[in-house]
Amino acid sequence: MAPEDVAVYFCRRAGSATELEPLRLNMFGEIENWPENFFGDEMADIAGRTLAAMQRKKELAKEAANDAGSH
């Protein structure tokens, strides 16, 4: 799935209204404009995002190696 195929929004209360802030995802699924205090425990969130990004990088490297081997 490509980042442009996903839309993620952060909802923030602004008085009696709600503001929607689009979150930008990179090709590894990392949120580039992570809202302050989003999901609370920032260190656990960072670790989880980092592990997921590392897994995605491994998958991409494996796909690239498979593609190179098939030529």
PyMOL Python script that loads the backbone (N, CA, C, O; Angstrom):
from pymol import cmd

cmd.read_pdbstr("""\
ATOM      1  N   MET A   1       0.849  -1.157   0.000  1.00  0.00           N
ATOM      2  CA  MET A   1       0.000   0.000   0.000  1.00  0.00           C
ATOM      3  C   MET A   1       0.904   1.232   0.000  1.00  0.00           C
ATOM      4  O   MET A   1       1.855   1.307   0.777  1.00  0.00           O
ATOM      5  N   ALA A   2       0.615   2.165  -0.844  1.00  0.00           N
ATOM      6  CA  ALA A   2       1.408   3.388  -0.956  1.00  0.00           C
ATOM      7  C   ALA A   2       0.852   4.469  -0.035  1.00  0.00           C
ATOM      8  O   ALA A   2      -0.350   4.488   0.232  1.00  0.00           O
ATOM      9  N   PRO A   3       1.710   5.372   0.456  1.00  0.00           N
ATOM     10  CA  PRO A   3       1.238   6.445   1.341  1.00  0.00           C
ATOM     11  C   PRO A   3       0.094   7.262   0.743  1.00  0.00           C
ATOM     12  O   PRO A   3      -0.794   7.711   1.468  1.00  0.00           O
ATOM     13  N   GLU A   4       0.113   7.455  -0.579  1.00  0.00           N
ATOM     14  CA  GLU A   4      -0.956   8.254  -1.193  1.00  0.00           C
ATOM     15  C   GLU A   4      -2.288   7.505  -1.245  1.00  0.00           C
ATOM     16  O   GLU A   4      -3.315   8.098  -1.576  1.00  0.00           O
ATOM     17  N   ASP A   5      -2.283   6.211  -0.921  1.00  0.00           N
ATOM     18  CA  ASP A   5      -3.513   5.424  -0.878  1.00  0.00           C
ATOM     19  C   ASP A   5      -4.175   5.438   0.497  1.00  0.00           C
ATOM     20  O   ASP A   5      -5.222   4.820   0.689  1.00  0.00           O
ATOM     21  N   VAL A   6      -3.568   6.141   1.453  1.00  0.00           N
ATOM     22  CA  VAL A   6      -4.061   6.163   2.832  1.00  0.00           C
ATOM     23  C   VAL A   6      -4.311   7.606   3.260  1.00  0.00           C
ATOM     24  O   VAL A   6      -3.520   8.500   2.958  1.00  0.00           O
ATOM     25  N   ALA A   7      -5.409   7.820   3.961  1.00  0.00           N
ATOM     26  CA  ALA A   7      -5.690   9.135   4.541  1.00  0.00           C
ATOM     27  C   ALA A   7      -5.920   8.948   6.041  1.00  0.00           C
ATOM     28  O   ALA A   7      -6.789   8.179   6.451  1.00  0.00           O
ATOM     29  N   VAL A   8      -5.137   9.654   6.850  1.00  0.00           N
ATOM     30  CA  VAL A   8      -5.251   9.582   8.303  1.00  0.00           C
ATOM     31  C   VAL A   8      -5.377  11.007   8.817  1.00  0.00           C
ATOM     32  O   VAL A   8      -4.630  11.895   8.408  1.00  0.00           O
ATOM     33  N   TYR A   9      -6.326  11.215   9.714  1.00  0.00           N
ATOM     34  CA  TYR A   9      -6.553  12.548  10.259  1.00  0.00           C
ATOM     35  C   TYR A   9      -6.500  12.508  11.779  1.00  0.00           C
ATOM     36  O   TYR A   9      -6.889  11.520  12.402  1.00  0.00           O
ATOM     37  N   PHE A  10      -6.020  13.582  12.359  1.00  0.00           N
ATOM     38  CA  PHE A  10      -6.036  13.769  13.804  1.00  0.00           C
ATOM     39  C   PHE A  10      -7.127  14.786  14.103  1.00  0.00           C
ATOM     40  O   PHE A  10      -7.131  15.876  13.530  1.00  0.00           O
ATOM     41  N   CYS A  11      -8.057  14.441  14.998  1.00  0.00           N
ATOM     42  CA  CYS A  11      -9.149  15.344  15.377  1.00  0.00           C
ATOM     43  C   CYS A  11      -8.758  16.085  16.645  1.00  0.00           C
ATOM     44  O   CYS A  11      -8.360  15.479  17.640  1.00  0.00           O
ATOM     45  N   ARG A  12      -8.879  17.403  16.593  1.00  0.00           N
ATOM     46  CA  ARG A  12      -8.505  18.242  17.729  1.00  0.00           C
ATOM     47  C   ARG A  12      -9.689  19.164  18.047  1.00  0.00           C
ATOM     48  O   ARG A  12     -10.277  19.778  17.157  1.00  0.00           O
ATOM     49  N   ARG A  13     -10.016  19.240  19.336  1.00  0.00           N
ATOM     50  CA  ARG A  13     -11.100  20.130  19.757  1.00  0.00           C
ATOM     51  C   ARG A  13     -10.594  21.566  19.763  1.00  0.00           C
ATOM     52  O   ARG A  13      -9.534  21.866  20.311  1.00  0.00           O
ATOM     53  N   ALA A  14     -11.367  22.438  19.147  1.00  0.00           N
ATOM     54  CA  ALA A  14     -11.054  23.871  19.107  1.00  0.00           C
ATOM     55  C   ALA A  14     -12.295  24.622  19.579  1.00  0.00           C
ATOM     56  O   ALA A  14     -13.119  25.053  18.772  1.00  0.00           O
ATOM     57  N   GLY A  15     -12.417  24.771  20.896  1.00  0.00           N
ATOM     58  CA  GLY A  15     -13.624  25.385  21.451  1.00  0.00           C
ATOM     59  C   GLY A  15     -14.793  24.434  21.275  1.00  0.00           C
ATOM     60  O   GLY A  15     -14.742  23.297  21.744  1.00  0.00           O
ATOM     61  N   SER A  16     -15.848  24.883  20.604  1.00  0.00           N
ATOM     62  CA  SER A  16     -17.007  24.023  20.363  1.00  0.00           C
ATOM     63  C   SER A  16     -16.924  23.323  19.005  1.00  0.00           C
ATOM     64  O   SER A  16     -17.829  22.574  18.637  1.00  0.00           O
ATOM     65  N   ALA A  17     -15.852  23.563  18.269  1.00  0.00           N
ATOM     66  CA  ALA A  17     -15.669  22.942  16.951  1.00  0.00           C
ATOM     67  C   ALA A  17     -14.586  21.868  17.018  1.00  0.00           C
ATOM     68  O   ALA A  17     -13.863  21.748  18.007  1.00  0.00           O
ATOM     69  N   THR A  18     -14.495  21.108  15.963  1.00  0.00           N
ATOM     70  CA  THR A  18     -13.440  20.104  15.832  1.00  0.00           C
ATOM     71  C   THR A  18     -12.636  20.415  14.583  1.00  0.00           C
ATOM     72  O   THR A  18     -13.193  20.640  13.508  1.00  0.00           O
ATOM     73  N   GLU A  19     -11.321  20.425  14.738  1.00  0.00           N
ATOM     74  CA  GLU A  19     -10.430  20.639  13.597  1.00  0.00           C
ATOM     75  C   GLU A  19      -9.847  19.295  13.179  1.00  0.00           C
ATOM     76  O   GLU A  19      -9.448  18.497  14.027  1.00  0.00           O
ATOM     77  N   LEU A  20      -9.797  19.046  11.879  1.00  0.00           N
ATOM     78  CA  LEU A  20      -9.175  17.839  11.349  1.00  0.00           C
ATOM     79  C   LEU A  20      -7.816  18.207  10.789  1.00  0.00           C
ATOM     80  O   LEU A  20      -7.700  19.083   9.932  1.00  0.00           O
ATOM     81  N   GLU A  21      -6.789  17.529  11.280  1.00  0.00           N
ATOM     82  CA  GLU A  21      -5.425  17.764  10.803  1.00  0.00           C
ATOM     83  C   GLU A  21      -4.976  16.530  10.028  1.00  0.00           C
ATOM     84  O   GLU A  21      -4.873  15.448  10.606  1.00  0.00           O
ATOM     85  N   PRO A  22      -4.704  16.671   8.723  1.00  0.00           N
ATOM     86  CA  PRO A  22      -4.217  15.511   7.972  1.00  0.00           C
ATOM     87  C   PRO A  22      -2.823  15.110   8.445  1.00  0.00           C
ATOM     88  O   PRO A  22      -1.950  15.961   8.618  1.00  0.00           O
ATOM     89  N   LEU A  23      -2.619  13.820   8.653  1.00  0.00           N
ATOM     90  CA  LEU A  23      -1.312  13.312   9.055  1.00  0.00           C
ATOM     91  C   LEU A  23      -0.611  12.777   7.811  1.00  0.00           C
ATOM     92  O   LEU A  23      -1.207  12.049   7.017  1.00  0.00           O
ATOM     93  N   ARG A  24       0.658  13.141   7.650  1.00  0.00           N
ATOM     94  CA  ARG A  24       1.441  12.718   6.486  1.00  0.00           C
ATOM     95  C   ARG A  24       2.186  11.423   6.814  1.00  0.00           C
ATOM     96  O   ARG A  24       2.905  11.343   7.810  1.00  0.00           O
ATOM     97  N   LEU A  25       2.004  10.420   5.967  1.00  0.00           N
ATOM     98  CA  LEU A  25       2.700   9.146   6.131  1.00  0.00           C
ATOM     99  C   LEU A  25       3.797   9.031   5.086  1.00  0.00           C
ATOM    100  O   LEU A  25       3.614   9.419   3.932  1.00  0.00           O
ATOM    101  N   ASN A  26       4.950   8.488   5.503  1.00  0.00           N
ATOM    102  CA  ASN A  26       5.999   8.233   4.521  1.00  0.00           C
ATOM    103  C   ASN A  26       5.855   6.795   4.023  1.00  0.00           C
ATOM    104  O   ASN A  26       4.930   6.094   4.433  1.00  0.00           O
ATOM    105  N   MET A  27       6.746   6.351   3.156  1.00  0.00           N
ATOM    106  CA  MET A  27       6.613   5.025   2.548  1.00  0.00           C
ATOM    107  C   MET A  27       6.800   3.877   3.539  1.00  0.00           C
ATOM    108  O   MET A  27       6.536   2.722   3.207  1.00  0.00           O
ATOM    109  N   PHE A  28       7.254   4.190   4.749  1.00  0.00           N
ATOM    110  CA  PHE A  28       7.435   3.168   5.772  1.00  0.00           C
ATOM    111  C   PHE A  28       6.309   3.186   6.805  1.00  0.00           C
ATOM    112  O   PHE A  28       6.381   2.483   7.813  1.00  0.00           O
ATOM    113  N   GLY A  29       5.271   3.988   6.559  1.00  0.00           N
ATOM    114  CA  GLY A  29       4.138   4.056   7.465  1.00  0.00           C
ATOM    115  C   GLY A  29       4.349   4.948   8.669  1.00  0.00           C
ATOM    116  O   GLY A  29       3.530   4.955   9.588  1.00  0.00           O
ATOM    117  N   GLU A  30       5.442   5.704   8.678  1.00  0.00           N
ATOM    118  CA  GLU A  30       5.715   6.614   9.795  1.00  0.00           C
ATOM    119  C   GLU A  30       4.939   7.915   9.594  1.00  0.00           C
ATOM    120  O   GLU A  30       4.866   8.442   8.484  1.00  0.00           O
ATOM    121  N   ILE A  31       4.368   8.419  10.674  1.00  0.00           N
ATOM    122  CA  ILE A  31       3.681   9.710  10.629  1.00  0.00           C
ATOM    123  C   ILE A  31       4.736  10.795  10.737  1.00  0.00           C
ATOM    124  O   ILE A  31       5.464  10.872  11.726  1.00  0.00           O
ATOM    125  N   GLU A  32       4.812  11.636   9.707  1.00  0.00           N
ATOM    126  CA  GLU A  32       5.854  12.660   9.660  1.00  0.00           C
ATOM    127  C   GLU A  32       5.518  13.881  10.510  1.00  0.00           C
ATOM    128  O   GLU A  32       6.424  14.567  10.983  1.00  0.00           O
ATOM    129  N   ASN A  33       4.253  14.157  10.709  1.00  0.00           N
ATOM    130  CA  ASN A  33       3.849  15.306  11.530  1.00  0.00           C
ATOM    131  C   ASN A  33       3.050  14.810  12.739  1.00  0.00           C
ATOM    132  O   ASN A  33       1.881  15.156  12.912  1.00  0.00           O
ATOM    133  N   TRP A  34       3.696  14.003  13.562  1.00  0.00           N
ATOM    134  CA  TRP A  34       3.083  13.372  14.735  1.00  0.00           C
ATOM    135  C   TRP A  34       2.586  14.441  15.706  1.00  0.00           C
ATOM    136  O   TRP A  34       3.387  15.249  16.176  1.00  0.00           O
ATOM    137  N   PRO A  35       1.279  14.472  16.025  1.00  0.00           N
ATOM    138  CA  PRO A  35       0.752  15.474  16.964  1.00  0.00           C
ATOM    139  C   PRO A  35       1.287  15.254  18.381  1.00  0.00           C
ATOM    140  O   PRO A  35       1.481  14.119  18.815  1.00  0.00           O
ATOM    141  N   GLU A  36       1.516  16.337  19.077  1.00  0.00           N
ATOM    142  CA  GLU A  36       2.017  16.273  20.450  1.00  0.00           C
ATOM    143  C   GLU A  36       1.036  15.505  21.330  1.00  0.00           C
ATOM    144  O   GLU A  36      -0.172  15.737  21.274  1.00  0.00           O
ATOM    145  N   ASN A  37       1.561  14.591  22.141  1.00  0.00           N
ATOM    146  CA  ASN A  37       0.796  13.756  23.080  1.00  0.00           C
ATOM    147  C   ASN A  37      -0.210  12.825  22.407  1.00  0.00           C
ATOM    148  O   ASN A  37      -1.142  12.354  23.059  1.00  0.00           O
ATOM    149  N   PHE A  38      -0.039  12.557  21.128  1.00  0.00           N
ATOM    150  CA  PHE A  38      -0.916  11.639  20.405  1.00  0.00           C
ATOM    151  C   PHE A  38      -0.606  10.217  20.855  1.00  0.00           C
ATOM    152  O   PHE A  38       0.537   9.779  20.732  1.00  0.00           O
ATOM    153  N   PHE A  39      -1.575   9.494  21.365  1.00  0.00           N
ATOM    154  CA  PHE A  39      -1.448   8.148  21.912  1.00  0.00           C
ATOM    155  C   PHE A  39      -0.610   8.088  23.175  1.00  0.00           C
ATOM    156  O   PHE A  39      -0.207   6.996  23.576  1.00  0.00           O
ATOM    157  N   GLY A  40      -0.333   9.191  23.808  1.00  0.00           N
ATOM    158  CA  GLY A  40       0.270   9.178  25.136  1.00  0.00           C
ATOM    159  C   GLY A  40       1.729   8.795  25.220  1.00  0.00           C
ATOM    160  O   GLY A  40       2.590   9.664  25.080  1.00  0.00           O
ATOM    161  N   ASP A  41       2.041   7.540  25.440  1.00  0.00           N
ATOM    162  CA  ASP A  41       3.393   7.076  25.719  1.00  0.00           C
ATOM    163  C   ASP A  41       4.273   7.195  24.475  1.00  0.00           C
ATOM    164  O   ASP A  41       4.340   6.287  23.647  1.00  0.00           O
ATOM    165  N   GLU A  42       4.928   8.312  24.374  1.00  0.00           N
ATOM    166  CA  GLU A  42       5.686   8.641  23.162  1.00  0.00           C
ATOM    167  C   GLU A  42       6.823   7.658  22.891  1.00  0.00           C
ATOM    168  O   GLU A  42       7.040   7.290  21.736  1.00  0.00           O
ATOM    169  N   MET A  43       7.545   7.227  23.905  1.00  0.00           N
ATOM    170  CA  MET A  43       8.672   6.317  23.686  1.00  0.00           C
ATOM    171  C   MET A  43       8.200   4.968  23.137  1.00  0.00           C
ATOM    172  O   MET A  43       8.829   4.417  22.234  1.00  0.00           O
ATOM    173  N   ALA A  44       7.112   4.439  23.666  1.00  0.00           N
ATOM    174  CA  ALA A  44       6.586   3.173  23.152  1.00  0.00           C
ATOM    175  C   ALA A  44       6.106   3.343  21.719  1.00  0.00           C
ATOM    176  O   ALA A  44       6.288   2.453  20.889  1.00  0.00           O
ATOM    177  N   ASP A  45       5.497   4.477  21.432  1.00  0.00           N
ATOM    178  CA  ASP A  45       5.035   4.752  20.074  1.00  0.00           C
ATOM    179  C   ASP A  45       6.205   4.859  19.109  1.00  0.00           C
ATOM    180  O   ASP A  45       6.157   4.323  18.002  1.00  0.00           O
ATOM    181  N   ILE A  46       7.250   5.548  19.527  1.00  0.00           N
ATOM    182  CA  ILE A  46       8.439   5.696  18.681  1.00  0.00           C
ATOM    183  C   ILE A  46       9.051   4.322  18.413  1.00  0.00           C
ATOM    184  O   ILE A  46       9.422   4.011  17.281  1.00  0.00           O
ATOM    185  N   ALA A  47       9.154   3.512  19.448  1.00  0.00           N
ATOM    186  CA  ALA A  47       9.723   2.173  19.286  1.00  0.00           C
ATOM    187  C   ALA A  47       8.876   1.338  18.332  1.00  0.00           C
ATOM    188  O   ALA A  47       9.415   0.648  17.467  1.00  0.00           O
ATOM    189  N   GLY A  48       7.580   1.396  18.478  1.00  0.00           N
ATOM    190  CA  GLY A  48       6.687   0.637  17.600  1.00  0.00           C
ATOM    191  C   GLY A  48       6.778   1.087  16.158  1.00  0.00           C
ATOM    192  O   GLY A  48       6.821   0.262  15.245  1.00  0.00           O
ATOM    193  N   ARG A  49       6.806   2.395  15.949  1.00  0.00           N
ATOM    194  CA  ARG A  49       6.922   2.924  14.580  1.00  0.00           C
ATOM    195  C   ARG A  49       8.263   2.543  13.975  1.00  0.00           C
ATOM    196  O   ARG A  49       8.342   2.200  12.796  1.00  0.00           O
ATOM    197  N   THR A  50       9.322   2.604  14.785  1.00  0.00           N
ATOM    198  CA  THR A  50      10.661   2.267  14.293  1.00  0.00           C
ATOM    199  C   THR A  50      10.736   0.795  13.898  1.00  0.00           C
ATOM    200  O   THR A  50      11.282   0.460  12.846  1.00  0.00           O
ATOM    201  N   LEU A  51      10.191  -0.082  14.737  1.00  0.00           N
ATOM    202  CA  LEU A  51      10.194  -1.509  14.410  1.00  0.00           C
ATOM    203  C   LEU A  51       9.393  -1.792  13.142  1.00  0.00           C
ATOM    204  O   LEU A  51       9.814  -2.589  12.304  1.00  0.00           O
ATOM    205  N   ALA A  52       8.241  -1.142  13.001  1.00  0.00           N
ATOM    206  CA  ALA A  52       7.429  -1.330  11.797  1.00  0.00           C
ATOM    207  C   ALA A  52       8.165  -0.821  10.561  1.00  0.00           C
ATOM    208  O   ALA A  52       8.109  -1.454   9.506  1.00  0.00           O
ATOM    209  N   ALA A  53       8.851   0.311  10.679  1.00  0.00           N
ATOM    210  CA  ALA A  53       9.612   0.858   9.551  1.00  0.00           C
ATOM    211  C   ALA A  53      10.759  -0.072   9.176  1.00  0.00           C
ATOM    212  O   ALA A  53      11.031  -0.278   7.993  1.00  0.00           O
ATOM    213  N   MET A  54      11.431  -0.635  10.177  1.00  0.00           N
ATOM    214  CA  MET A  54      12.532  -1.564   9.903  1.00  0.00           C
ATOM    215  C   MET A  54      12.012  -2.812   9.178  1.00  0.00           C
ATOM    216  O   MET A  54      12.653  -3.305   8.249  1.00  0.00           O
ATOM    217  N   GLN A  55      10.864  -3.314   9.602  1.00  0.00           N
ATOM    218  CA  GLN A  55      10.272  -4.479   8.945  1.00  0.00           C
ATOM    219  C   GLN A  55       9.935  -4.157   7.494  1.00  0.00           C
ATOM    220  O   GLN A  55      10.185  -4.967   6.602  1.00  0.00           O
ATOM    221  N   ARG A  56       9.371  -2.978   7.259  1.00  0.00           N
ATOM    222  CA  ARG A  56       9.019  -2.573   5.888  1.00  0.00           C
ATOM    223  C   ARG A  56      10.280  -2.446   5.032  1.00  0.00           C
ATOM    224  O   ARG A  56      10.275  -2.844   3.867  1.00  0.00           O
ATOM    225  N   LYS A  57      11.347  -1.903   5.587  1.00  0.00           N
ATOM    226  CA  LYS A  57      12.606  -1.774   4.846  1.00  0.00           C
ATOM    227  C   LYS A  57      13.148  -3.153   4.474  1.00  0.00           C
ATOM    228  O   LYS A  57      13.653  -3.345   3.368  1.00  0.00           O
ATOM    229  N   LYS A  58      13.045  -4.119   5.403  1.00  0.00           N
ATOM    230  CA  LYS A  58      13.488  -5.485   5.114  1.00  0.00           C
ATOM    231  C   LYS A  58      12.667  -6.085   3.972  1.00  0.00           C
ATOM    232  O   LYS A  58      13.211  -6.728   3.073  1.00  0.00           O
ATOM    233  N   GLU A  59      11.345  -5.866   4.020  1.00  0.00           N
ATOM    234  CA  GLU A  59      10.476  -6.390   2.968  1.00  0.00           C
ATOM    235  C   GLU A  59      10.838  -5.786   1.614  1.00  0.00           C
ATOM    236  O   GLU A  59      10.888  -6.498   0.611  1.00  0.00           O
ATOM    237  N   LEU A  60      11.090  -4.478   1.582  1.00  0.00           N
ATOM    238  CA  LEU A  60      11.456  -3.818   0.329  1.00  0.00           C
ATOM    239  C   LEU A  60      12.789  -4.335  -0.196  1.00  0.00           C
ATOM    240  O   LEU A  60      12.945  -4.537  -1.400  1.00  0.00           O
ATOM    241  N   ALA A  61      13.752  -4.551   0.698  1.00  0.00           N
ATOM    242  CA  ALA A  61      15.055  -5.073   0.286  1.00  0.00           C
ATOM    243  C   ALA A  61      14.908  -6.488  -0.271  1.00  0.00           C
ATOM    244  O   ALA A  61      15.542  -6.836  -1.267  1.00  0.00           O
ATOM    245  N   LYS A  62      14.072  -7.299   0.373  1.00  0.00           N
ATOM    246  CA  LYS A  62      13.842  -8.665  -0.099  1.00  0.00           C
ATOM    247  C   LYS A  62      13.180  -8.650  -1.471  1.00  0.00           C
ATOM    248  O   LYS A  62      13.567  -9.417  -2.353  1.00  0.00           O
ATOM    249  N   GLU A  63      12.174  -7.775  -1.665  1.00  0.00           N
ATOM    250  CA  GLU A  63      11.513  -7.653  -2.962  1.00  0.00           C
ATOM    251  C   GLU A  63      12.506  -7.220  -4.035  1.00  0.00           C
ATOM    252  O   GLU A  63      12.492  -7.748  -5.147  1.00  0.00           O
ATOM    253  N   ALA A  64      13.369  -6.256  -3.702  1.00  0.00           N
ATOM    254  CA  ALA A  64      14.362  -5.771  -4.661  1.00  0.00           C
ATOM    255  C   ALA A  64      15.341  -6.885  -5.025  1.00  0.00           C
ATOM    256  O   ALA A  64      15.716  -7.024  -6.189  1.00  0.00           O
ATOM    257  N   ALA A  65      15.756  -7.676  -4.039  1.00  0.00           N
ATOM    258  CA  ALA A  65      16.675  -8.784  -4.297  1.00  0.00           C
ATOM    259  C   ALA A  65      16.011  -9.841  -5.175  1.00  0.00           C
ATOM    260  O   ALA A  65      16.642 -10.394  -6.075  1.00  0.00           O
ATOM    261  N   ASN A  66      14.742 -10.116  -4.911  1.00  0.00           N
ATOM    262  CA  ASN A  66      14.006 -11.085  -5.728  1.00  0.00           C
ATOM    263  C   ASN A  66      13.855 -10.587  -7.158  1.00  0.00           C
ATOM    264  O   ASN A  66      13.994 -11.360  -8.106  1.00  0.00           O
ATOM    265  N   ASP A  67      13.568  -9.291  -7.314  1.00  0.00           N
ATOM    266  CA  ASP A  67      13.436  -8.700  -8.648  1.00  0.00           C
ATOM    267  C   ASP A  67      14.763  -8.749  -9.390  1.00  0.00           C
ATOM    268  O   ASP A  67      14.788  -9.035 -10.587  1.00  0.00           O
ATOM    269  N   ALA A  68      15.862  -8.476  -8.700  1.00  0.00           N
ATOM    270  CA  ALA A  68      17.187  -8.486  -9.325  1.00  0.00           C
ATOM    271  C   ALA A  68      17.575  -9.903  -9.729  1.00  0.00           C
ATOM    272  O   ALA A  68      18.235 -10.096 -10.751  1.00  0.00           O
ATOM    273  N   GLY A  69      17.178 -10.883  -8.948  1.00  0.00           N
ATOM    274  CA  GLY A  69      17.509 -12.270  -9.247  1.00  0.00           C
ATOM    275  C   GLY A  69      16.701 -12.858 -10.387  1.00  0.00           C
ATOM    276  O   GLY A  69      17.099 -13.862 -10.978  1.00  0.00           O
ATOM    277  N   SER A  70      15.570 -12.243 -10.703  1.00  0.00           N
ATOM    278  CA  SER A  70      14.712 -12.774 -11.766  1.00  0.00           C
ATOM    279  C   SER A  70      15.052 -12.198 -13.130  1.00  0.00           C
ATOM    280  O   SER A  70      14.404 -12.542 -14.119  1.00  0.00           O
ATOM    281  N   HIS A  71      16.055 -11.326 -13.206  1.00  0.00           N
ATOM    282  CA  HIS A  71      16.426 -10.711 -14.499  1.00  0.00           C
ATOM    283  C   HIS A  71      17.622 -11.375 -15.078  1.00  0.00           C
ATOM    284  O   HIS A  71      18.078 -10.994 -16.156  1.00  0.00           O
TER     285      HIS A  71
END
""", "prot")
cmd.dss("prot")
cmd.show_as("cartoon", "prot")
cmd.util.cbc("prot")
cmd.orient("prot")
